[in-house]
């Protein structure tokens, strides 16, 4: 039946032109060539004109052309009389060849149109698949689906697309609606989504509807629906193409839902692992010092009269040392939990680096004096005219104390230095102006760089340093390596759950900065806190 469909009007003029040229050529050659050669011009004209004519029109025009040929050129001219022995076969052959060529060319034309339509449908599927494959949020590509479906619809395409899981009740807040559907279309879209089946003519369900309702099907469920107004005639091929486009979107939405579910499961597992690790750390790092404190206190209570003054002093020092250790561990754990929470607010004020470092030196020296500890020398070196820091003084003091305590554990007899300096770094555009620029940053981010002032608070020593395998992990929470313990001066395992450096990084990031470990050129470690310098108060 496709062969019988009329062609668009713009294709009729070429056919008329071909016939006109054919007849002009026949009249021009009349008397110069014989009748058989003239008939070939008519057959050729009929074949060429059929390229722009439907089959009925082409056959009718060929019949009229043969009759006119008979009138104009076949003797006796000016009449339809035919000599049955010499001209009837010629005229019959002309008509038959013209009809056959018209049918064959029409069939070729129809096959070409079908091939073009299939190519266009395949291209539409490919474009949509390419966009959905790279889309992090497939729902944002819904307008592209509407654009692809619009040529298949007699009216505006209406679409409903879930943003996440299917709600228990129809809730527009859980979906994206495009095309402003009316109440009936709105209910139809939700019904199609929940049923996961197509509605409308040719689908076997709700045949009386004036539109197709097609679900966006994934492998497990539907994730949306589209409404396509019916064209003039029901075309199964168009519905199948629309369903294929909708299914592409459904599969992309289902993939995104699966990714979210996987991420949620991963986050829950990670949270559970963190809680387990925290409980294990608390169980170990609290139980050990508490047992020591209880043992020392029991000895003082039960045998205090029998102990010498030196023994009682050592027991008291043990109680104080373990209590301070517990206090630091508790502070770090609490800061980690607080700073990791969303929306944390810091008590920011303008502070000088000299006062922060001075407070840390006083506390550490007082503690070491009380413990009568002979350890590495601790000194500070600050560049002149350092800018003020907009920071929480208690948190930065805790950060520096953690770094100094860490150095005291691992630096051995080498000196420990607190160094504060100002650095101007080039940050590629597109990266937050905080922390040190990583190696190869310009190649990674590209674009012009802009200068940025940073204040670096570094605690440095000449100890054995951190093995390369641990340099990327030492700021992770609960990360402690046996290799690090073996590098201690006494080779004894250090107490701690691996929260001190993690707390340092959380504090630095809460101030818009970053922690960095750098191996010193002649041995030793430099733990550096890079903080952005804010505009100074006037």
Backbone torsions as a table, in degrees:
resi	resn	phi	psi	omega
1	UNK	NA	-26.2	178.8
2	UNK	-59.5	-28.9	-177.5
3	UNK	-68.1	-24.9	-175.6
4	UNK	-88.3	-6.2	-176.9
5	UNK	-72.5	138.1	178.3
6	UNK	-68.8	150.5	177.4
7	UNK	-86.6	159.7	177.2
8	UNK	-57.5	150.4	-175.7
9	UNK	-56.5	-30.5	-175.7
10	UNK	-67.8	-12.5	179.2
11	UNK	-95.7	1.6	-178.6
12	UNK	-81.1	-35.2	-175.9
13	UNK	-62.2	-38.9	176.9
14	UNK	-60.0	-37.2	179.4
15	UNK	-64.9	-43.9	177.8
16	UNK	-62.4	-38.3	179.6
17	UNK	-65.2	-40.7	178.8
18	UNK	-61.9	-45.4	178.8
19	UNK	-62.4	-40.6	-179.4
20	UNK	-63.2	-45.3	179.6
21	UNK	-64.7	-38.9	179.1
22	UNK	-60.8	-44.9	-179.7
23	UNK	-69.2	-36.7	175.9
24	UNK	-60.9	-42.0	179.6
25	UNK	-66.3	-39.5	179.5
26	UNK	-65.5	-42.1	178.0
27	UNK	-67.0	-34.6	-179.3
28	UNK	-69.0	-34.1	-176.8
29	UNK	-94.6	-1.2	-179.9
30	UNK	-61.6	128.1	-178.3
31	UNK	89.7	-16.0	178.8
32	UNK	-99.3	-28.9	176.2
33	UNK	-124.0	162.0	-178.1
34	UNK	-77.4	175.3	-174.4
35	UNK	-65.5	-35.3	-178.5
36	UNK	-64.2	-41.3	178.8
37	UNK	-67.7	-37.2	176.0
38	UNK	-61.9	-37.4	-179.3
39	UNK	-64.4	-29.8	178.1
40	UNK	-64.9	-35.0	177.1
41	UNK	-63.0	-38.1	179.0
42	UNK	-67.0	-44.6	179.2
43	UNK	-61.7	-41.4	179.0
44	UNK	-64.5	-40.2	178.1
45	UNK	-62.8	-41.6	179.4
46	UNK	-63.2	-40.4	-179.8
47	UNK	-66.1	-43.5	-178.9
48	UNK	-68.8	-41.2	-178.7
49	UNK	-65.4	-28.7	-179.6
50	UNK	-67.1	-13.8	175.7
51	UNK	-64.8	-25.3	-176.7
52	UNK	-116.6	8.7	-176.8
53	UNK	-122.4	145.0	169.6
54	UNK	-68.1	163.0	-173.4
55	UNK	-58.0	-48.2	-179.3
56	UNK	-58.6	-44.9	-179.5
57	UNK	-64.5	-39.3	-179.4
58	UNK	-66.2	-41.9	179.7
59	UNK	-67.1	-40.1	179.7
60	UNK	-65.4	-43.6	-179.6
61	UNK	-64.8	-35.7	178.0
62	UNK	-65.9	-42.3	178.4
63	UNK	-60.1	-46.2	179.1
64	UNK	-63.9	-37.5	-179.6
65	UNK	-65.9	-39.5	178.9
66	UNK	-65.7	-41.3	177.9
67	UNK	-63.7	-41.5	178.6
68	UNK	-67.5	-35.6	177.2
69	UNK	-61.1	-42.0	178.7
70	UNK	-61.7	-43.7	-178.7
71	UNK	-65.6	-39.9	-170.7
72	UNK	-89.0	-35.0	-167.9
73	UNK	-120.4	-25.2	-174.4
74	UNK	-85.6	127.0	178.5
75	UNK	-68.7	146.0	-10.1
76	UNK	-72.3	131.0	-176.8
77	UNK	-70.4	154.5	179.6
78	UNK	81.8	12.8	176.3
79	UNK	-148.4	164.6	177.6
80	UNK	-93.1	9.4	179.3
81	UNK	-67.3	137.7	-176.1
82	UNK	-127.4	133.9	173.6
83	UNK	-79.0	110.9	-172.6
84	UNK	-62.1	-28.4	-176.4
85	UNK	-82.7	-33.9	-173.4
86	UNK	-108.5	-27.0	-172.1
87	UNK	-119.2	-19.8	-177.4
88	UNK	-62.6	-43.0	179.5
89	UNK	-64.4	-37.7	179.3
90	UNK	-62.8	-48.8	-178.4
91	UNK	-65.9	-40.2	178.1
92	UNK	-63.3	-41.4	179.1
93	UNK	-64.7	-40.8	178.5
94	UNK	-57.8	-46.5	-177.8
95	UNK	-65.9	-42.9	-179.0
96	UNK	-65.0	-43.7	178.8
97	UNK	-63.7	-37.9	179.0
98	UNK	-64.8	-43.2	179.4
99	UNK	-66.2	-43.2	-179.7
100	UNK	-62.6	-45.0	179.9
101	UNK	-63.9	-36.0	178.8
102	UNK	-64.4	-43.1	-179.4
103	UNK	-66.9	-43.4	-178.5
104	UNK	-65.5	-44.3	-179.8
105	UNK	-66.9	-37.2	177.0
106	UNK	-63.8	-38.9	178.5
107	UNK	-65.8	-41.8	177.2
108	UNK	-62.6	-39.6	179.3
109	UNK	-64.7	-41.2	179.7
110	UNK	-64.9	-41.9	178.2
111	UNK	-63.8	-36.3	177.6
112	UNK	-65.2	-41.2	178.2
113	UNK	-64.0	-41.1	177.8
114	UNK	-62.3	-42.4	179.6
115	UNK	-63.7	-39.8	178.1
116	UNK	-64.2	-40.4	179.4
117	UNK	-65.5	-41.3	178.1
118	UNK	-64.5	-38.8	178.9
119	UNK	-64.8	-41.4	179.1
120	UNK	-64.8	-40.0	178.4
121	UNK	-65.7	-41.2	178.3
122	UNK	-65.0	-37.5	178.6
123	UNK	-67.0	-40.5	177.3
124	UNK	-62.3	-42.1	177.6
125	UNK	-63.6	-41.5	-178.0
126	UNK	-65.0	-45.0	-179.2
127	UNK	-61.5	-44.7	-179.7
128	UNK	-65.9	-41.5	179.6
129	UNK	-63.0	-39.2	178.7
130	UNK	-63.5	-43.7	-178.6
131	UNK	-68.2	-37.7	-178.2
132	UNK	-74.1	-32.6	-178.6
133	UNK	-62.2	-37.3	-176.6
134	UNK	-95.9	0.7	-175.4
135	UNK	-84.3	125.9	174.6
136	UNK	-73.0	-30.7	178.3
137	UNK	-123.9	91.6	-176.8
138	UNK	-57.1	-30.6	-178.9
139	UNK	-60.6	-27.9	179.2
140	UNK	-69.0	-15.6	179.2
141	UNK	-93.0	6.4	180.0
142	UNK	-56.9	-40.0	176.8
143	UNK	-59.0	-30.2	178.0
144	UNK	-68.2	-36.8	175.7
145	UNK	-64.7	-42.6	177.5
146	UNK	-59.3	-42.0	179.4
147	UNK	-63.0	-38.8	-179.7
148	UNK	-71.5	-31.2	-178.6
149	UNK	-83.8	-21.2	-172.7
150	UNK	-57.1	-40.7	178.1
151	UNK	-62.7	-17.2	-178.8
152	UNK	-93.0	-3.2	-173.1
153	UNK	-114.5	147.0	176.6
154	UNK	-86.1	-2.8	179.2
155	UNK	-150.5	-174.5	-179.8
156	UNK	-61.2	135.0	176.6
157	UNK	-77.8	134.5	178.1
158	UNK	-115.6	140.6	-169.4
159	UNK	-138.4	141.8	172.9
160	UNK	-127.8	126.0	-173.0
161	UNK	-134.2	123.9	179.8
162	UNK	-69.5	141.8	176.8
163	UNK	-88.6	-24.6	177.4
164	UNK	-153.7	-127.2	-178.1
165	UNK	-73.5	156.0	177.2
166	UNK	-69.9	123.1	179.7
167	UNK	-71.6	160.9	-179.5
168	UNK	-65.0	-35.0	178.2
169	UNK	-125.9	162.4	179.7
170	UNK	-61.8	112.7	-176.2
171	UNK	-132.5	110.3	-178.3
172	UNK	-65.4	-20.9	178.7
173	UNK	-69.1	-19.9	-179.4
174	UNK	-94.0	5.4	-175.4
175	UNK	-140.6	166.1	174.9
176	UNK	-107.1	124.6	-179.6
177	UNK	-111.6	129.1	177.7
178	UNK	-126.9	145.6	176.0
179	UNK	94.8	2.6	177.1
180	UNK	48.1	63.2	179.4
181	UNK	-68.9	148.7	175.1
182	UNK	-78.0	-174.8	-173.0
183	UNK	-62.1	-43.9	-179.2
184	UNK	-65.1	-44.7	179.5
185	UNK	-64.5	-38.4	178.5
186	UNK	-59.8	-48.4	179.5
187	UNK	-65.9	-37.2	178.8
188	UNK	-64.2	-39.0	178.9
189	UNK	-64.0	-44.9	178.6
190	UNK	-64.5	-39.9	179.5
191	UNK	-64.9	-41.3	178.7
192	UNK	-64.5	-40.9	179.0
193	UNK	-61.8	-47.0	-176.3
194	UNK	-71.0	-34.8	179.5
195	UNK	-76.9	-28.6	-177.9
196	UNK	68.8	24.4	-178.3
197	UNK	-133.1	153.6	-179.2
198	UNK	-79.7	142.8	175.3
199	UNK	-117.2	152.0	172.9
200	UNK	120.2	178.6	-176.8
201	UNK	-57.2	133.6	177.2
202	UNK	86.0	-4.1	-177.6
203	UNK	-98.4	-14.2	-176.5
204	UNK	86.4	0.1	179.4
205	UNK	-136.0	128.1	179.2
206	UNK	51.7	56.8	-176.6
207	UNK	-62.9	-21.6	-175.6
208	UNK	-80.2	-6.7	-177.7
209	UNK	-65.3	147.3	179.5
210	UNK	-85.5	9.2	-176.9
211	UNK	-151.3	163.8	172.9
212	UNK	-94.3	132.9	170.8
213	UNK	-110.0	113.4	-174.4
214	UNK	-116.8	129.6	179.5
215	UNK	-78.5	153.4	171.2
216	UNK	-92.3	96.0	-170.2
217	UNK	-90.2	134.0	167.0
218	UNK	-104.6	-167.5	178.5
219	UNK	-74.4	-30.1	-175.3
220	UNK	-104.9	-34.3	-174.1
221	UNK	-160.7	175.3	174.9
222	UNK	-92.9	147.6	-176.7
223	UNK	-126.7	15.0	178.1
224	UNK	169.8	-177.8	178.6
225	UNK	-156.1	155.0	177.3
226	UNK	-128.9	151.4	175.9
227	UNK	-117.9	124.7	-177.9
228	UNK	-121.3	118.8	178.3
229	UNK	-65.7	137.3	-174.5
230	UNK	-67.7	136.8	170.9
231	UNK	-71.0	-175.6	-176.4
232	UNK	-57.8	-42.0	179.2
233	UNK	-121.9	150.5	-180.0
234	UNK	-76.9	116.3	-178.3
235	UNK	-114.2	110.2	-178.8
236	UNK	-60.9	-35.4	179.1
237	UNK	-62.3	-39.7	178.3
238	UNK	-65.8	-41.4	179.3
239	UNK	-64.6	-40.4	178.8
240	UNK	-65.2	-38.3	177.4
241	UNK	-65.5	-42.8	178.5
242	UNK	-63.3	-39.3	179.2
243	UNK	-66.6	-38.4	179.0
244	UNK	-64.4	-42.2	177.8
245	UNK	-64.0	-41.9	179.8
246	UNK	-65.3	-38.4	179.8
247	UNK	-65.6	-33.4	175.9
248	UNK	-59.1	-45.9	178.5
249	UNK	-64.5	-41.2	179.5
250	UNK	-60.9	-41.1	179.7
251	UNK	-67.6	-37.8	177.8
252	UNK	-66.2	-41.0	178.5
253	UNK	-65.2	-39.4	179.4
254	UNK	-65.7	-38.0	177.0
255	UNK	-61.9	-40.7	179.9
256	UNK	-67.0	-40.5	177.4
257	UNK	-61.8	-41.2	178.8
258	UNK	-64.2	-38.6	178.0
259	UNK	-64.4	-41.0	178.2
260	UNK	-63.8	-42.8	-179.6
261	UNK	-63.0	-41.2	178.3
262	UNK	-63.3	-42.3	-179.4
263	UNK	-65.2	-40.1	178.6
264	UNK	-64.2	-42.2	178.6
265	UNK	-64.2	-39.5	178.6
266	UNK	-64.7	-43.7	179.5
267	UNK	-62.9	-41.3	179.1
268	UNK	-64.7	-41.9	178.6
269	UNK	-64.8	-40.2	179.3
270	UNK	-66.3	-41.5	177.6
271	UNK	-62.9	-41.1	178.3
272	UNK	-65.3	-39.9	178.5
273	UNK	-64.1	-40.7	178.4
274	UNK	-63.8	-42.1	178.6
275	UNK	-63.8	-40.9	178.3
276	UNK	-63.3	-43.0	179.8
277	UNK	-65.0	-39.3	179.4
278	UNK	-64.3	-43.7	179.2
279	UNK	-64.1	-39.8	178.7
280	UNK	-65.5	-40.7	179.6
281	UNK	-65.5	-44.4	179.3
282	UNK	-63.1	-41.3	-179.7
283	UNK	-59.3	-42.6	-177.6
284	UNK	-79.3	-50.1	-171.7
285	UNK	-78.9	-13.4	172.3
286	UNK	-93.3	-38.7	-174.9
287	UNK	-66.8	-39.4	-177.5
288	UNK	-64.7	-53.7	178.9
289	UNK	-66.7	-32.9	178.1
290	UNK	-64.6	-38.0	176.8
291	UNK	-64.3	-39.5	178.9
292	UNK	-65.4	-44.5	179.8
293	UNK	-62.3	-43.7	-179.4
294	UNK	-63.6	-40.4	179.0
295	UNK	-64.0	-44.1	-179.5
296	UNK	-66.7	-42.2	179.9
297	UNK	-65.2	-40.4	178.4
298	UNK	-62.8	-40.4	179.1
299	UNK	-64.4	-40.5	178.8
300	UNK	-65.8	-37.9	-177.8
301	UNK	-72.7	-44.0	-172.1
302	UNK	-89.8	-29.3	-174.9
303	UNK	-124.7	17.3	-176.6
304	UNK	-57.0	-37.2	-177.6
305	UNK	-69.2	-26.7	-176.9
306	UNK	-89.7	-11.4	-176.7
307	UNK	-88.9	152.8	176.5
308	UNK	-78.9	169.5	179.5
309	UNK	-63.4	-38.7	179.8
310	UNK	-65.7	-39.4	179.7
311	UNK	-66.9	-41.0	179.1
312	UNK	-65.7	-38.1	178.7
313	UNK	-63.7	-40.9	179.3
314	UNK	-64.4	-37.9	178.5
315	UNK	-66.5	-40.7	178.0
316	UNK	-64.0	-42.3	178.4
317	UNK	-62.1	-37.0	177.6
318	UNK	-62.6	-43.9	178.9
319	UNK	-61.4	-44.1	-178.7
320	UNK	-67.1	-40.5	-178.9
321	UNK	-64.3	-45.2	-179.6
322	UNK	-67.7	-34.0	178.0
323	UNK	-66.3	-42.9	177.1
324	UNK	-64.1	-38.0	178.3
325	UNK	-62.4	-44.3	177.9
326	UNK	-62.4	-38.5	-179.2
327	UNK	-64.5	-44.6	179.4
328	UNK	-64.4	-42.9	179.5
329	UNK	-61.1	-41.5	179.7
330	UNK	-65.5	-43.5	179.9
331	UNK	-61.0	-45.3	-178.8
332	UNK	-64.1	-42.0	-179.5
333	UNK	-64.3	-42.6	179.8
334	UNK	-65.7	-40.6	179.3
335	UNK	-65.1	-38.5	177.5
336	UNK	-60.1	-47.0	-178.5
337	UNK	-65.6	-38.0	-177.1
338	UNK	-73.0	-45.1	-174.9
339	UNK	-73.9	-24.0	177.3
340	UNK	-78.7	-13.7	-179.3
341	UNK	-73.6	143.7	179.3
342	UNK	-69.2	146.0	175.6
343	UNK	73.7	23.7	-179.2
344	UNK	-66.9	139.9	-179.8
345	UNK	-112.0	128.8	178.9
346	UNK	-97.0	154.2	175.0
347	UNK	-90.9	85.0	-173.8
348	UNK	-86.0	142.3	175.6
349	UNK	-156.3	166.7	178.7
350	UNK	-81.3	124.4	-177.1
351	UNK	-130.8	149.6	175.7
352	UNK	-97.0	144.2	179.6
353	UNK	-63.5	-32.9	-179.9
354	UNK	-60.9	-42.9	-178.8
355	UNK	-69.5	-38.5	179.7
356	UNK	-64.0	-47.3	-179.2
357	UNK	-66.9	-39.1	179.0
358	UNK	-61.5	-40.6	179.7
359	UNK	-64.8	-39.5	179.6
360	UNK	-66.7	-43.0	-179.9
361	UNK	-62.0	-41.8	-179.4
362	UNK	-63.7	-44.6	-177.4
363	UNK	-66.1	-44.2	-178.3
364	UNK	-65.9	-43.3	-179.1
365	UNK	-67.3	-38.6	176.6
366	UNK	-62.2	-42.9	-179.5
367	UNK	-65.1	-42.2	-179.8
368	UNK	-68.4	-31.8	177.3
369	UNK	-67.1	-40.9	178.7
370	UNK	-65.1	-35.2	-178.4
371	UNK	-86.0	-2.3	-177.6
372	UNK	50.3	42.5	-174.2
373	UNK	-91.1	132.7	174.2
374	UNK	-102.7	103.0	-178.4
375	UNK	-129.1	-168.1	179.3
376	UNK	-64.9	153.0	-180.0
377	UNK	-70.8	141.9	-179.6
378	UNK	-118.5	125.3	179.6
379	UNK	-141.1	166.5	-178.2
380	UNK	-128.4	147.2	177.5
381	UNK	-140.4	119.1	-177.1
382	UNK	-124.1	135.3	176.2
383	UNK	-67.3	150.5	177.7
384	UNK	-72.5	156.9	175.2
385	UNK	55.7	47.1	176.2
386	UNK	-75.5	146.6	178.7
387	UNK	-74.3	160.1	174.7
388	UNK	-73.3	153.9	179.4
389	UNK	-108.2	135.3	172.7
390	UNK	-91.4	98.3	-169.4
391	UNK	-153.8	171.9	171.0
392	UNK	-91.9	109.1	-172.1
393	UNK	-60.7	-39.5	-177.7
394	UNK	-64.3	-40.2	-179.1
395	UNK	-68.5	-43.2	-180.0
396	UNK	-67.8	-34.4	175.3
397	UNK	-63.8	-42.7	176.9
398	UNK	-62.2	-40.0	178.2
399	UNK	-59.7	-49.1	-178.2
400	UNK	-66.1	-38.5	178.3
401	UNK	-63.1	-40.6	177.3
402	UNK	-60.3	-44.5	-179.4
403	UNK	-65.5	-39.9	178.7
404	UNK	-67.0	-43.1	177.6
405	UNK	-60.7	-39.8	178.6
406	UNK	-62.9	-42.5	178.9
407	UNK	-65.9	-38.2	178.8
408	UNK	-62.2	-31.4	-178.9
409	UNK	-72.7	-36.1	-168.0
410	UNK	-115.8	-11.9	-172.6
411	UNK	-80.4	-15.1	-178.6
412	UNK	69.8	-136.8	-177.7
413	UNK	-90.0	-1.7	-179.3
414	UNK	-70.7	154.7	-179.1
415	UNK	-71.3	156.3	178.1
416	UNK	-118.4	135.5	-175.9
417	UNK	-128.4	132.8	170.4
418	UNK	-99.2	117.3	-177.2
419	UNK	-116.4	131.4	176.0
420	UNK	-123.8	124.8	-179.5
421	UNK	-143.1	164.3	178.7
422	UNK	-105.9	135.7	-178.5
423	UNK	-128.1	141.9	172.0
424	UNK	-112.2	118.8	-175.9
425	UNK	-118.1	159.8	177.4
426	UNK	-101.7	114.9	179.1
427	UNK	-102.7	127.2	174.3
428	UNK	-63.0	146.7	177.3
429	UNK	-65.0	147.9	-179.6
430	UNK	95.3	-6.4	177.0
431	UNK	-115.3	139.6	178.3
432	UNK	-56.3	139.3	-177.6
433	UNK	-80.8	61.2	178.6
434	UNK	-142.1	146.2	177.9
435	UNK	75.0	169.9	-179.4
436	UNK	-74.0	145.3	175.5
437	UNK	-69.2	129.0	-179.4
438	UNK	-68.9	162.6	178.5
439	UNK	-63.3	136.2	179.5
440	UNK	73.6	18.9	-177.0
441	UNK	-61.1	-40.1	-177.2
442	UNK	-63.2	-37.2	179.5
443	UNK	-71.1	-32.9	-177.2
444	UNK	-73.5	-48.2	-174.7
445	UNK	-92.2	-31.4	-179.2
446	UNK	71.0	-179.2	177.3
447	UNK	78.5	165.6	-178.6
448	UNK	-67.6	151.7	179.6
449	UNK	-97.1	159.7	176.2
450	UNK	-132.5	144.8	-177.1
451	UNK	-73.4	149.9	-179.4
452	UNK	-149.5	128.8	179.0
453	UNK	-83.0	136.3	178.6
454	UNK	-131.0	146.0	172.3
455	UNK	-106.9	126.6	-175.5
456	UNK	-108.5	119.3	173.6
457	UNK	-103.9	110.5	-174.2
458	UNK	-120.4	139.8	171.6
459	UNK	-115.1	117.5	-170.0
460	UNK	-122.1	149.5	177.0
461	UNK	-146.8	175.9	177.8
462	UNK	-115.5	32.1	178.7
463	UNK	-75.5	-166.2	-177.1
464	UNK	-71.6	-13.8	-179.9
465	UNK	80.8	-176.9	-177.9
466	UNK	-106.9	130.4	176.7
467	UNK	-57.0	145.7	-177.2
468	UNK	-54.3	-34.6	-176.5
469	UNK	-66.1	-21.1	-176.7
470	UNK	-102.7	-3.4	-173.5
471	UNK	-68.4	-28.0	178.5
472	UNK	-87.7	-5.5	-173.2
473	UNK	-117.4	-9.3	-171.4
474	UNK	-69.1	-19.6	179.2
475	UNK	-93.9	3.8	175.6
476	UNK	-82.6	146.1	-177.9
477	UNK	-68.9	142.3	178.9
478	UNK	62.9	25.3	178.5
479	UNK	-102.6	111.5	175.1
480	UNK	-137.9	132.4	-177.1
481	UNK	-109.3	144.3	177.2
482	UNK	-67.2	-27.1	177.5
483	UNK	-60.8	-36.9	179.8
484	UNK	-66.3	-39.9	179.2
485	UNK	-64.6	-38.4	-179.7
486	UNK	-66.3	-18.9	-179.7
487	UNK	-90.5	-0.9	176.9
488	UNK	-68.0	153.1	-179.4
489	UNK	-55.5	-39.5	-179.7
490	UNK	-95.9	3.1	179.2
491	UNK	57.3	17.6	-180.0
492	UNK	-93.4	147.1	178.1
493	UNK	-61.6	132.0	178.5
494	UNK	-78.7	144.3	178.9
495	UNK	-78.8	143.2	178.2
496	UNK	141.1	153.9	-177.8
497	UNK	-102.2	6.8	-179.2
498	UNK	81.7	38.1	178.8
499	UNK	-111.0	-15.5	-175.8
500	UNK	-62.7	-55.2	-179.8
501	UNK	-69.4	-32.7	175.8
502	UNK	-63.7	-38.8	176.7
503	UNK	-65.9	-35.9	177.6
504	UNK	-61.5	-45.2	-179.5
505	UNK	-65.4	-39.8	178.7
506	UNK	-62.4	-39.3	179.3
507	UNK	-66.6	-44.4	-179.7
508	UNK	-61.3	-44.6	-178.3
509	UNK	-68.9	-32.4	177.0
510	UNK	-64.1	-22.9	177.3
511	UNK	-97.3	11.6	-179.7
512	UNK	80.1	13.6	-178.0
513	UNK	-111.0	-159.5	-177.3
514	UNK	-156.2	150.8	174.7
515	UNK	-96.8	148.4	-178.1
516	UNK	-147.5	137.6	171.9
517	UNK	-102.6	135.3	177.6
518	UNK	-133.4	126.3	175.9
519	UNK	-76.3	129.4	-177.6
520	UNK	-76.5	153.0	-171.3
521	UNK	-65.2	-33.0	-179.1
522	UNK	-110.3	29.6	178.3
523	UNK	98.5	145.7	179.1
524	UNK	108.5	177.5	-175.1
525	UNK	-123.2	153.4	172.2
526	UNK	-135.4	108.1	175.6
527	UNK	-93.7	118.6	-169.9
528	UNK	-121.6	134.0	174.2
529	UNK	-107.5	115.7	-179.1
530	UNK	-99.4	121.3	-178.9
531	UNK	-123.5	138.1	177.8
532	UNK	-69.9	145.2	178.4
533	UNK	-92.9	119.8	179.7
534	UNK	-81.6	166.3	176.8
535	UNK	-61.6	129.2	-171.7
536	UNK	-73.7	145.4	178.3
537	UNK	-70.1	148.6	179.7
538	UNK	-95.8	NA	NA
